[in-house]
Amino acid sequence: MPTRLYDLAGADPNLRFSPYCWRAKFALAHKGLAVETVPWRFTEKNEIAFSGQERVPVLIDGEKTIPDSWAIACYLDDAYPDRPSLFGGAAARAATRFLNSWADTVLNPGIVRFVLSDIFGKIHPKDRDYFRTSREQRFGMTLEAYAAEREQHLPAFRQSLTPLRTTLMAQPYLAGERPAYADYIVFGGFQWARCISPFALIAPDDPIFAWRERMLDAFEGLGRKAMAA
Amino acid sequence: MPTRLYDLAGADPNLRFSPYCWRAKFALAHKGLAVETVPWRFTEKNEIAFSGQERVPVLIDGEKTIPDSWAIACYLDDAYPDRPSLFGGAAARAATRFLNSWADTVLNPGIVRFVLSDIFGKIHPKDRDYFRTSREQRFGMTLEAYAAEREQHLPAFRQSLTPLRTTLMAQPYLAGERPAYADYIVFGGFQWARCISPFALIAPDDPIFAWRERMLDAFEGLGRKAMAA
């Protein structure tokens, strides 16, 4: 059986927008592993119940089932040591974890406000009640209130990217001279936004913009070819 | 000539509080290199003019002069490859740079508000005009206005430490199983605060607190033994 990845999809099954699934798809590409993606919707919890949890990405590789993007990256690097390393060793893996935490707790939550109304418009109709209820609970307000006047929040969001910007002014990729998992972590967030929303998160003269362009070109345009808003 | 480090001092020459100098002192300890620190004040620009810039730390090692904490760490790891590595290889060094950028642009600027009035009270009298003028220009307001009602800013500051907290919930040190330069980068900020101010930045039940305690014990209490507020 081929390697499979449960991948969040919109109403259009070709729309794949989860930032965490993008991390996993780039990690698989980096390792040179072919994968068959399985479109999955938020409310299809039963479809992935075998994984012991309710979220994607879930990777099936032979006999192994691995949920969680960080665990998938670690699994791939450990299980395929002869292929290009995603981290570059144990020390780099440990150092990359902070970046993963930053992307999970600062970058992606920062992006959501700008793309929220677009997400709601593009998810499968059967997911809408779940999405609205769960997100309104998380944000403590209606989707519409949370997404309102997003332009006003843009300067603070761009300011929150300062550590990313200064790093990319010092080296071409977050992982150094060549892209690796550190880059896929952060790119996942921007690719999520790009797939689901036409909103311009990054100014064209921002060093992050040029890095994102290079990332879109990686792996023969894996990111650029994806269905986007 | 012994290895020397120009180290920011207060009115009391034993008070050494620069977060960037603390990074360098921990890096030297990690490499097992003895160092003679030279107390230096903000306005003694002439004393370090030979380094080609106006800030500390400045390391003198044999014929070499190295300013800037990041450059010092890279220099030490390259010049002393047979001693314990500060990064754990090129990939880890590249991955650690994001953490360095975060500490420089989020952590340390976040701390300053809470310790600013204490800094002003403890620097050398000859530094006060320079310090007031340069910082008031940076903050766009008086020192007193910037430091006012610091308790109100504490929840947002602690929230800004989320990536640090979640990383330290997943692994004992930022560098992994054992402390290394990733830890010294961040510890420098907390040690700066500890030396200059009695203000409680971190709650005792925060995982960051326990990590900071372990860091204070490292290298036979290098951080804990330092003159503190």
Contacts between the chains, C-beta under 8 A, distances in Angstrom:
chain1	res1	chain2	res2	distance
A	85	B	91	7.6
A	87	B	91	6.6
A	87	B	95	7.6
A	88	B	89	6.7
A	88	B	90	7.3
A	88	B	91	2.5
A	88	B	92	6.9
A	88	B	95	7.7
A	89	B	88	6.7
A	89	B	89	5.6
A	89	B	91	5.9
A	89	B	92	6.7
A	90	B	88	7.3
A	90	B	176	6.5
A	91	B	85	7.6
A	91	B	87	6.6
A	91	B	88	2.5
A	91	B	89	5.9
A	91	B	91	7.6
A	91	B	92	3.8
A	91	B	175	6.7
A	91	B	176	6.3
A	91	B	180	7.4
A	92	B	88	7.0
A	92	B	89	6.6
A	92	B	91	3.8
A	92	B	92	4.0
A	92	B	94	7.6
A	92	B	95	4.9
A	93	B	176	7.7
A	94	B	92	7.6
A	94	B	171	6.1
A	94	B	173	7.7
A	94	B	174	7.5
A	94	B	175	5.7
A	94	B	176	3.2
A	94	B	177	7.7
A	94	B	182	7.7
A	95	B	87	7.7
A	95	B	88	7.7
A	95	B	92	4.9
A	95	B	95	3.9
A	95	B	96	4.8
A	95	B	99	6.9
A	95	B	174	7.3
A	95	B	175	6.5
A	95	B	176	7.8
A	95	B	182	5.5
A	96	B	95	4.8
A	97	B	167	5.3
A	97	B	170	6.2
A	97	B	171	6.4
A	98	B	98	7.1
A	98	B	99	5.1
A	98	B	102	7.5
A	98	B	163	6.1
A	98	B	164	7.3
A	98	B	167	4.7
A	98	B	174	6.0
A	98	B	182	7.2
A	99	B	95	6.9
A	99	B	98	5.1
A	99	B	99	7.6
A	101	B	162	7.5
A	101	B	163	4.1
A	101	B	164	7.6
A	101	B	166	4.3
A	101	B	167	4.7
A	101	B	170	7.8
A	102	B	98	7.5
A	102	B	102	6.7
A	102	B	163	4.1
A	104	B	163	7.9
A	104	B	166	7.3
A	105	B	162	4.5
A	105	B	163	5.4
A	105	B	166	6.2
A	106	B	162	7.2
A	106	B	163	6.2
A	162	B	101	7.5
A	162	B	105	4.5
A	162	B	106	7.2
A	163	B	98	6.1
A	163	B	101	4.1
A	163	B	102	4.1
A	163	B	104	7.9
A	163	B	105	5.4
A	163	B	106	6.2
A	164	B	98	7.3
A	164	B	101	7.6
A	166	B	101	4.3
A	166	B	104	7.2
A	166	B	105	6.1
A	167	B	97	5.4
A	167	B	98	4.7
A	167	B	101	4.7
A	170	B	97	6.1
A	170	B	101	7.7
A	171	B	94	6.0
A	171	B	97	6.4
A	173	B	94	7.8
A	174	B	94	7.5
A	174	B	95	7.3
A	174	B	98	6.0
A	175	B	91	6.7
A	175	B	94	5.7
A	175	B	95	6.5
A	176	B	90	6.5
A	176	B	91	6.4
A	176	B	93	7.7
A	176	B	94	3.1
A	176	B	95	7.7
A	177	B	94	7.6
A	180	B	91	7.4
A	182	B	94	7.7
A	182	B	95	5.4
A	182	B	98	7.2
